[in-house]
Amino acid sequence: MKKLLILCAVVLGFTFAASAQDNQKPEFKFNEEKHDFGKIAQGKPVTTNFEFTNVGEQPLILAAVQPTCGCTIADFTKTPVKKGDKGTIKITYNAAVIAPFNKSITITSNAATPTKIISIVGEVVAAPAATSSK
């Protein structure tokens, strides 16, 4: 019985130690994870910045930020983001095709949740015709 009790205590100790290490890892906290551009004119690229804070203990390092298509360009903070500091992910969407859109951007990092997905949505509409003056 003593051996079983000691074994349970050891397993429980390892469980707590493992969970404590996860709490040490960096982690994202975004102001928004989905940005709605609303209606945008065809042929006019639009840009938004996703701002995040590292709420973990260790520096947060973004390894990659990958949009799902070539119509979206991503630029991001390349330096480690320390505990409590902010970083940004700048997303530019090329509004070439008239249609609603919903694009995902996959973020890979050293965070406790190593893969995170943010998104942009909206609708590309025909650009207003230029009026000619007589």
Stockholm file with secondary structure:
# STOCKHOLM 1.0

chainA/1-134         MKKLLILCAVVLGFTFAASAQDNQKPEFKFNEEKHDFGKIAQGKPVTTNFEFTNVGEQPLILAAVQPTCGCTIADFTKTPVKKGDKGTIKITYNAAVIAPFNKSITITSNAATPTKIISIVGEVVAAPAATSSK
#=GR chainA/1-134 SS CHHHHHHHHHHHHHHHHHHHHHHHSCCEEESCSEEEEEEEETTCCEEEEEEEEECSSSCBCEEEEEESSTTEEEEECCSCBCTTCEEEEEEEECCCSSEEEEEEEEEEESSSSCEEEEEEEEEEECCCCCCCCC
#=GC SS_cons         CHHHHHHHHHHHHHHHHHHHHHHHSCCEEESCSEEEEEEEETTCCEEEEEEEEECSSSCBCEEEEEESSTTEEEEECCSCBCTTCEEEEEEEECCCSSEEEEEEEEEEESSSSCEEEEEEEEEEECCCCCCCCC
//
